[in-house]
């Protein structure tokens, strides 16, 4: 592949996957959406979930929501075949919760909606683990996964999930505090059809304080996810395409030190502006900077606010973005929203036993009235109204354990996310624009 900036890199030996293509029963017709046709934001007829984990100590739950009444099939792929399939039906007043039926460690799955578009989130809770985020609905031309690290004692794993019926081949671009990782960039990685390839980045690029990856398909398509294991907690976040602006309603919380990590795959630099918003509505310090092309930038958000906060980052060109937050015992990460919207689907809150916190960000100049409706598998709903002043966030505690998702509507554009903590561990998650 011809590299921008004329960079020529050599392929290095990597952890190979013992995955061989094998015939198996047909999977749902996910080939109906190509990269060019797949939406990059918003609900979709498909959701791809490259990671969940269930074993004797941990359990994963899939929260499934639809724009309208629809059936769904949740298929777990293993060894090139569909090993388990769970089918169900949801409407506008319900959200399904499906426990991972495969207590065998890490799994990859996909969801197909029959009549309406929808969204899916995964949450994993258990000993030494609180992690989760959205499953990917769209398939961009390239995938940005900023925010990793491979310091001593850390494990950084990139999972490449190919749910399609044709093999895929991808190149990986790597950026660290040392710059472009020439000689360590991975090229021509094959991911067989209907399988997942695992890349142990801490073995390839050890002792990196900041490590970001861009996945560039050469043939076929994959859906990537990053997992960062500190030994005390795990963070998981999906890949995204590039955008010229991102909002993170859940960018910071009390007790966590947050960083915003930005990636640029173009040959020209991108200048950016970071704005922060908290409960006070006061004007918080802004930060400006530049992402060299190609490259990454890590910006500390520590000290922006003494309470929970959100951020908006805008640039003069497309870039990727992720927030990573740490404490002594916990780590959380998530990707931002590329668009504001008046409606949002929020899968996942309620799964965490200690409760979750819904975070709403109004980065506009007028007050917004928003309604958030809790949804359960049984159809029990409760609607609540909240006022969000301009240039502010609002945080709402969701305590009911039966809640599988929330539907948020507002009289003006906003962004939505959620977060949770359990025994010192933490997770952040996004939401999907609706309507």
C-alpha positions in Angstrom: 0.0 0.0 0.0 1.3 3.4 -0.9 1.8 5.4 2.4 1.1 9.1 2.8 4.3 11.1 3.4 6.1 8.5 1.3 6.5 6.3 4.4 7.4 2.7 3.5 7.2 0.3 6.3 8.0 -3.4 6.7 5.7 -6.0 8.0 6.7 -7.4 11.4 6.1 -10.8 13.0 2.9 -10.7 15.0 0.8 -12.9 17.1 -1.0 -15.0 14.5 -4.5 -16.3 14.9 -5.1 -20.0 14.5 -8.2 -19.4 12.5 -8.7 -21.2 9.3 -11.7 -20.7 7.0 -14.3 -23.4 7.4 -17.7 -24.0 5.8 -20.6 -23.5 8.1 -24.2 -22.6 8.2 -25.2 -19.3 6.6 -25.1 -16.3 8.8 -27.6 -13.4 8.4 -27.2 -11.6 5.1 -24.9 -8.9 6.4 -23.4 -8.4 3.0 -26.6 -6.4 2.1 -24.7 -3.4 3.4 -21.4 -2.5 1.8 -18.9 0.0 3.2 -20.1 2.6 0.8 -23.7 2.1 1.8 -23.4 1.7 5.5 -24.4 4.6 7.7 -21.5 5.9 9.9 -23.8 7.4 12.5 -27.3 6.6 13.7 -29.3 3.4 14.1 -28.8 0.6 11.5 -30.4 -2.6 10.4 -27.2 -4.4 11.6 -25.1 -4.1 14.7 -21.7 -5.8 15.0 -20.3 -6.6 18.5 -16.6 -7.6 18.3 -16.4 -8.3 22.1 -18.2 -9.6 25.1 -16.9 -11.8 27.9 -18.7 -14.4 30.0 -17.2 -17.1 32.2 -17.7 -18.3 35.8 -16.7 -14.9 37.2 -18.1 -12.5 34.6 -21.3 -12.0 32.6 -22.1 -10.0 29.5 -25.5 -8.5 28.7 -26.6 -7.2 25.3 -29.2 -4.4 25.4 -31.2 -4.2 22.2 -33.4 -1.2 21.1 -35.3 -0.3 18.0 -36.5 2.9 16.4 -39.8 1.2 15.9 -41.4 -2.3 16.4 -39.0 -4.9 15.0 -37.8 -8.4 15.4 -34.1 -9.2 15.9 -31.6 -12.1 15.6 -28.6 -12.0 17.8 -26.0 -14.5 16.4 -22.8 -15.6 18.1 -20.0 -16.6 15.7 -17.3 -19.1 16.6 -14.9 -21.0 14.3 -16.6 -19.6 11.2 -20.0 -20.8 12.2 -23.1 -19.5 14.1 -22.8 -21.3 17.4 -25.8 -19.7 19.1 -28.7 -17.6 18.0 -31.2 -15.7 20.1 -34.3 -14.2 18.5 -36.7 -11.7 19.9 -39.0 -8.8 19.3 -39.1 -5.2 20.6 -41.3 -2.2 20.1 -41.0 1.5 20.9 -41.8 1.0 24.6 -39.5 -2.0 25.2 -35.8 -2.8 25.2 -34.5 -6.4 25.2 -31.8 -7.7 27.5 -30.0 -10.8 26.3 -27.4 -12.6 28.5 -24.5 -14.1 26.6 -25.3 -17.8 26.4 -21.7 -18.8 25.8 -19.7 -19.0 29.1 -16.4 -19.6 27.1 -14.6 -16.3 27.4 -14.5 -13.7 24.7 -17.2 -13.8 22.0 -18.1 -11.9 18.8 -21.7 -11.4 17.8 -23.9 -9.5 15.4 -27.5 -8.4 15.5 -29.9 -8.2 12.5 -33.1 -6.1 12.8 -36.0 -7.3 10.6 -38.2 -4.3 9.9 -36.8 -1.2 11.8 -33.3 0.1 12.5 -32.0 -0.2 16.0 -29.0 -0.1 18.3 -27.2 -2.5 20.6 -24.9 -2.0 23.6 -22.8 -4.6 25.6 -22.0 -4.4 29.3 -19.7 -6.9 31.1 -19.7 -7.0 34.9 -17.8 -9.3 37.2 -14.7 -9.9 39.2 -12.0 -7.4 38.2 -14.1 -6.1 35.3 -16.6 -3.4 34.4 -16.6 -2.6 30.7 -18.9 -2.0 27.7 -19.9 0.3 24.9 -22.0 0.5 21.8 -21.8 -2.1 19.0 -20.9 -0.7 15.6 -23.7 -0.1 13.1 -21.9 1.6 10.3 -18.7 0.6 8.4 -16.5 3.6 7.5 -13.7 3.6 4.9 -11.1 3.4 7.8 -11.4 2.9 11.5 -9.8 5.1 14.2 -9.0 3.6 17.6 -7.1 6.3 19.6 -6.3 6.0 23.3 -4.4 2.8 24.0 -1.2 2.2 25.9 1.2 -0.7 26.6 2.9 0.3 29.8 4.4 -2.3 32.1 1.6 -4.5 33.4 -0.9 -3.5 30.8 -2.5 -5.6 28.0 -3.7 -3.9 24.8 -5.6 -6.1 22.5 -7.2 -5.2 19.1 -10.0 -7.6 18.0 -10.8 -7.6 14.3 -14.2 -9.2 13.7 -15.2 -10.3 10.2 -18.8 -11.3 10.2 -19.0 -11.5 6.4 -18.7 -14.4 4.1 -15.5 -13.3 2.4 -12.0 -13.1 3.8 -10.8 -9.6 4.7 -7.3 -8.1 4.6 -6.3 -4.9 6.5 -3.3 -2.7 7.2 -2.8 -1.2 10.7 -1.2 2.2 11.2 0.3 2.8 14.6 1.1 6.1 16.3 2.7 6.6 19.7 4.6 9.3 21.6 7.6 8.2 19.4 5.6 9.2 16.3 4.7 7.0 13.4 5.8 3.4 14.4 7.8 2.8 11.2 8.8 -0.9 11.0 6.1 -1.9 13.5 3.1 -1.1 11.4 1.2 -4.2 10.6 0.3 -4.8 6.9 -1.7 -7.3 5.1 -3.4 -9.0 8.1 -5.9 -11.6 6.9 -9.1 -12.0 8.9 -10.9 -15.1 7.6 -14.7 -15.0 6.9 -16.9 -15.2 10.0 -14.0 -15.2 12.4 -12.2 -12.8 14.8 -8.5 -12.2 14.7 -6.8 -11.1 18.0 -3.7 -8.8 17.8 -1.8 -8.4 21.1 -0.3 -4.9 20.7 1.6 -5.1 24.0 3.7 -7.8 22.4 4.4 -5.9 19.2 4.8 -2.3 20.6 5.6 -2.6 24.3 6.1 0.2 26.8 4.2 2.9 24.8 2.6 5.5 27.0 0.1 6.4 24.2 -0.7 4.1 21.3 -3.4 4.7 18.7 -4.3 2.5 15.8 -6.0 3.2 12.5 -7.4 0.1 10.6 -7.4 0.5 6.9 -9.2 -2.2 4.9 -7.4 -3.5 1.8 -10.0 -6.1 0.8 -13.3 -6.8 2.5 -14.4 -5.3 5.8 -13.8 -5.9 9.5 -15.3 -4.3 12.7 -12.6 -3.6 15.3 -12.7 -3.0 19.0 -9.9 -2.1 21.5 -9.4 -3.6 24.9 -7.1 -2.1 27.5 -6.5 -4.2 30.6 -4.7 -2.5 33.5 -4.7 -5.6 35.7 -7.4 -4.0 37.9 -10.0 -3.1 35.3 -10.7 -3.3 31.6 -11.8 -0.6 29.2 -13.3 -1.4 25.8 -14.2 1.0 23.0 -15.2 0.6 19.4 -13.6 2.0 16.3 -15.1 4.9 14.4 -14.7 6.8 11.2 -13.2 10.3 11.1 -15.2 13.4 11.7 -14.6 17.2 11.9 -16.3 17.4 15.3 -17.0 15.2 18.3 -19.0 15.7 21.5 -18.4 13.6 24.7 -21.2 14.0 27.2 -19.4 11.5 29.5 -15.9 12.8 29.4 -15.1 13.1 33.1 -16.3 12.1 36.5 -15.2 12.8 40.1 -12.2 10.5 40.9 -11.2 9.9 37.3 -8.3 11.6 35.3 -9.4 12.0 31.7 -7.4 12.3 28.5 -8.7 13.2 25.1 -6.8 11.4 22.3 -7.1 12.5 18.7 -5.8 10.8 15.5 -5.2 12.1 12.0 -4.6 9.8 9.0 -4.3 12.6 6.4 -1.0 14.0 5.2 -1.8 17.5 6.3 -2.2 18.6 10.0 -5.6 19.3 11.6 -6.0 22.2 14.0 -8.5 21.6 16.8 -10.4 23.4 19.6 -11.6 21.8 22.8 -14.5 23.2 24.8 -15.6 21.9 28.2 -19.0 21.9 29.9 -20.1 21.1 33.4 -23.1 21.4 35.7 -22.4 25.1 36.5 -22.8 26.4 33.0 -19.8 28.6 33.6 -17.3 29.2 30.8 -14.5 26.7 31.3 -11.0 26.9 29.9 -10.6 26.0 26.2 -7.6 24.3 24.7 -6.3 24.5 21.1 -3.7 22.3 19.4 -2.6 20.6 16.2 -2.6 16.9 15.1 0.3 16.4 12.7 -0.5 14.4 9.6 -0.5 11.5 10.1 -0.2 11.2 13.8 -1.9 11.4 17.2 -2.2 13.9 20.1 -3.1 13.2 23.7 -4.6 16.1 25.7 -5.1 16.0 29.5 -8.5 17.1 30.6 -7.5 17.0 34.3 -8.5 20.1 36.3 -11.1 21.3 33.8 -13.9 20.9 36.4 -14.3 19.6 40.0 -17.5 17.8 38.9 -18.6 15.6 36.1 -18.1 17.2 32.7 -18.4 16.8 28.9 -16.3 18.2 26.1 -16.7 19.2 22.4 -13.7 19.1 20.1 -13.9 20.6 16.6 -11.2 20.7 13.9 -10.5 22.1 10.4 -10.3 18.6 9.0 -11.5 15.1 9.8 -10.0 13.2 12.8 -10.7 10.4 15.2 -11.3 10.9 18.9 -11.6 8.9 22.2 -11.7 9.8 25.9 -9.8 7.5 28.3 -10.2 8.0 32.0 -8.3 6.4 34.9 -8.2 6.1 38.6 -6.0 3.9 40.9 -8.4 1.0 40.4 -10.5 1.8 37.3 -10.3 2.6 33.7 -13.0 3.8 31.2 -13.0 4.8 27.6 -15.5 5.8 24.9 -15.8 7.4 21.6 -17.7 10.6 20.9 -20.9 11.6 19.0 -20.3 13.0 15.6 -23.6 14.8 15.5 -26.2 16.4 17.8 -29.8 15.2 17.6 -33.2 15.7 19.2 -33.6 12.0 19.8 -31.3 9.3 21.2 -31.3 5.6 21.9 -29.3 4.7 25.0 -28.8 0.9 25.3 -27.3 -0.5 28.5 -28.1 1.6 31.6 -29.6 -0.6 34.3 -27.3 -3.6 33.7 -24.8 -2.3 36.3 -26.0 -3.4 39.8 -25.1 -0.2 41.5 -26.9 1.9 39.0 -25.8 4.1 36.1 -25.7 7.9 35.4 -27.2 9.3 32.2 -25.3 12.4 31.0 -26.9 15.0 28.7 -24.8 17.7 27.1 -26.4 21.0 25.7 -23.5 22.8 24.0 -26.0 25.3 22.5 -26.9 28.8 23.6 -30.5 28.2 24.6 -32.1 26.1 27.4 -33.4 22.7 26.4 -36.2 20.6 27.8 -35.5 16.9 27.5 -37.6 13.8 28.3 -35.9 10.6 29.1 -38.0 7.4 29.2 -36.7 4.2 30.8 -37.5 1.0 28.9 -37.7 -2.6 30.2 -38.1 -5.9 28.5 -41.6 -6.2 30.0 -42.8 -2.8 28.6 -42.8 -0.9 31.9 -41.8 2.6 31.2 -41.4 5.8 33.1 -40.9 9.3 31.6 -39.1 12.1 33.3 -38.5 15.7 32.2 -35.3 17.6 32.8 -34.2 21.2 31.9 -30.7 21.6 30.6 -29.3 25.1 30.6 -27.1 26.3 27.8 -23.4 25.3 27.8 -24.1 22.7 30.5 -24.4 19.1 31.3 -26.9 17.4 33.5 -26.5 14.0 35.1 -29.4 11.7 36.1 -29.0 8.6 38.3 -30.7 5.5 36.8 -31.1 3.0 39.7 -33.8 0.6 38.5 -32.0 -2.7 37.7 -34.7 -3.8 35.2 -34.0 -0.9 32.8 -32.4 -2.2 29.6 -32.3 1.1 27.8 -33.5 4.7 27.6 -35.1 6.8 24.9 -34.3 10.5 25.1 -36.1 13.3 23.2 -35.5 17.0 23.4 -36.8 20.3 21.9 -33.4 21.0 20.5 -30.2 19.3 19.5 -28.0 17.7 22.3 -25.8 14.7 22.8 -26.2 11.8 25.3 -24.0 9.3 27.0 -23.8 7.3 30.2 -21.3 6.1 32.8 -21.2 3.7 35.8 -18.8 2.7 38.6 -18.7 -0.5 40.7 -16.2 -1.1 43.5 -13.7 1.5 42.1 -14.1 0.3 38.5 -15.6 2.4 35.8 -17.0 2.5 32.3 -18.2 5.1 29.8 -20.6 4.5 27.0 -22.2 6.4 24.1 -25.6 6.6 22.6 -27.1 6.5 19.1 -28.9 9.4 17.4 -32.5 8.5 16.7 -35.2 9.8 14.3 
